[in-house]
Structures are given as structure tokens and as C-alpha cells.
Amino acid sequence: MKRFRFSLRPVAILRAHRDSRARGLFATAVRAYVKSEEELAAIRQRVTAFEAALFAGRRETFAAAAEAFTLAAYRRESGLEIAAERAVFAARAEMGRRREDYLEAHRQLEVMTRLEQKAREGYRLAANRAEQAEFDEFAGRRAGRSRFSRV
């Protein structure tokens, strides 16, 4: 019997490449999301430090120039915090899109894998049937020869 050949192999290869590419893009999106979360956490720490400095400065003597500088820096950090939150939301949305793309590519690859497995199993069954038919034919010939040789 001739060798097994999966007729949809080129499609399976393309889907494997698509799955690999989608997995890489998803990993990149996850790294970007984690990085944006870390940046947001760092900015929030600085904002908390500025808030503590503002409240601590109000307990002691009031220096208008120092308070104005600290308040301006606090406002800048608050603006950065808002921008960082938006970046986190955008990174989370991008990560979700990339995850869906990866899951779809993986599903399509799994379909091709299952089709190939079924085709291999069908080939294996056909090969086993053909082999059994050859054995049966060989046994029949041998039994026929031994019957005629006794007479």
C-alpha cells in the first residue's frame, strides 16, 4: 500500500503558522499590559508620596512657594496617572483582542489536527484490511495446495 499523504497538509501548515504568529502577538500584548500596569503602579506611588508631602506640609508652617511647587508637581503626576490608566485600559483591550485571535487560530489548528488524525486512522484501517486480505489469500492458497498434494 502506498504511503499516507494528508491532502490538507498545506492548509494545516498555514494554520500552524497563523497559530504561532497569533500566540506571539498575544504574548507581546500581555507583556505590554503588564508593563503598563507596572507604570501605573509606580505613578500611583509617586502620587501617594506627593499627597503625603502636601498633607505633611500643611501641619507645619506654610511656605507658599514650596506648596505651589509641590502642588504643581502633584497635578502633573495626577495627569500622568490618568494617562497611565487610559494606557492600561487600552492595553487590556488589545490583550483581549489578541487573546481572541489566538484562541480562534488555535481552534482552527485543532480542527486540522483532528481531521489529520481521522484520516490517519482511516488509512490505518484500510491498510490493516488490505494486509488481512493478503494473509487470507495466502492462507487459502496454502490450504488449497496442501489438500491437492495429499490426493
ABEGO torsion letter per residue (X at the ends): XBBBBBAAAAAAAAAAAAAAAAAAAAAAAAAAAAAAAAAAAAAAAAAAAAAAAAAAAAABBBBAAAAAAAAAAAAAAAAAAAAAAAAAAAAAAAAAAAAAAAAAAAAAAAAAAAAAAAAAAAAAAAAAAAAAAAAAAAAAAAAAAAAAAAX
